[in-house]
Amino acid sequence: MTPGLLAKAGEALTGDTEEWSRALARALGAYHPDGARETIDPRSVSRWRNGSLEILPWVEEALPQLLRDHAAELEAHAERMREAADDIEDELRPRGPREI
């Protein structure tokens, strides 16, 4: 994996083209091969990013699943937002004529 692909993953995860290293380190913690943890060392991600350290095989394997999992979470969140918007519109929509 190249630093460019790592950057593409980090940017896709965060929506940020500059400050994604720490967020990616936190996200990768859940996929660590020795067991889930809060984060991995953000300095490792920075070194992978600048090419001074080879990206570990487990990271290469974890990134596609991490991105797919995150996409599923975003899709579920988007659906809840659409449902809330529909509920608000339904509540505000004028009803038929009222009887006097």
C-alpha positions in Angstrom: 0.0 0.0 0.0 1.2 3.4 -0.8 1.1 6.6 1.3 -1.3 7.9 -1.4 -3.8 5.1 -0.8 -3.5 5.6 2.9 -4.3 9.3 2.4 -7.2 8.4 0.3 -8.6 6.2 3.0 -8.0 8.8 5.7 -9.6 11.6 3.7 -12.6 9.4 2.9 -13.0 8.5 6.6 -12.8 12.0 7.9 -13.7 14.3 4.9 -10.6 16.2 5.8 -7.7 16.4 3.3 -5.2 17.6 6.0 -5.9 16.5 9.5 -7.0 12.8 9.2 -4.0 11.0 10.8 -5.3 11.0 14.4 -8.8 10.0 13.4 -7.5 7.2 11.3 -5.3 6.0 14.2 -8.4 6.0 16.5 -10.4 4.1 13.9 -7.7 1.5 13.3 -7.6 0.7 17.0 -10.7 -1.3 16.7 -9.1 -3.5 14.0 -5.7 -4.1 15.7 -4.7 -7.8 15.3 -3.8 -8.2 19.0 -7.3 -7.0 20.1 -9.3 -3.9 19.9 -7.9 -0.8 21.6 -8.9 2.9 21.8 -6.3 3.9 19.2 -3.0 3.0 17.7 0.0 5.3 17.9 -0.8 8.3 15.8 2.9 8.7 15.1 2.9 5.5 13.2 0.1 6.8 10.9 2.1 10.0 10.4 5.2 7.9 9.4 3.1 5.8 7.1 1.7 9.0 5.6 5.1 10.5 4.9 6.6 7.2 3.7 9.2 6.9 6.4 7.7 3.7 7.7 6.2 0.8 5.8 2.5 0.4 6.2 1.8 -2.8 8.2 0.0 -5.7 6.4 -2.8 -5.8 9.0 -3.5 -2.1 8.2 -3.7 -2.8 4.5 -6.2 -5.6 5.3 -8.2 -3.6 7.8 -8.7 -0.4 5.8 -11.3 -1.7 3.3 -13.4 -3.2 6.1 -13.0 -0.1 8.2 -14.2 2.1 5.4 -17.1 -0.2 4.6 -18.2 -0.3 8.3 -18.0 3.5 8.5 -20.0 3.8 5.3 -22.7 1.5 6.8 -22.8 3.7 9.9 -23.2 6.8 7.9 -26.0 5.3 5.8 -27.9 4.3 8.9 -27.4 7.8 10.3 -28.6 9.3 7.0 -31.7 7.1 7.1 -32.5 8.3 10.7 -32.1 11.9 9.5 -34.5 11.3 6.6 -37.0 9.7 8.9 -36.8 12.6 11.4 -37.3 15.1 8.5 -40.3 13.2 7.3 -41.8 13.1 10.8 -41.3 16.9 11.1 -42.9 17.5 7.7 -45.8 15.2 8.5 -46.4 17.1 11.8 -46.3 20.5 10.1 -48.3 19.5 7.1 -51.8 21.2 7.2 -54.5 18.7 7.9 -57.9 18.8 6.1 -60.5 21.5 6.9 -61.4 21.6 10.6 -64.9 21.3 11.7 -66.4 24.2 13.5 
